[in-house]
């Protein structure tokens, strides 16, 4: 499940990506084959952290399993 992290809050991608020009047709981040295509990976500080990405709009996206 993808979530958007901002400061100390967690948002569903629908709340943030719905108005983004880079989102797919359903207002979701462009997520394909386990990678965020509208952003880049961020290095993990520990192995226990979920995979995190920074989208081109500057938001942090985490893949929570």
Secondary structure as UniProt FT lines:
FT   STRAND          2..6
FT   TURN            7..8
FT   STRAND          9..12
FT   HELIX           13..17
FT   TURN            18..19
FT   TURN            21..22
FT   TURN            25..26
FT   STRAND          31..32
FT   TURN            33..34
FT   STRAND          35..36
FT   TURN            37..38
FT   STRAND          39..42
FT   TURN            47..48
FT   STRAND          51..55
FT   TURN            56..57
FT   STRAND          60..63
//
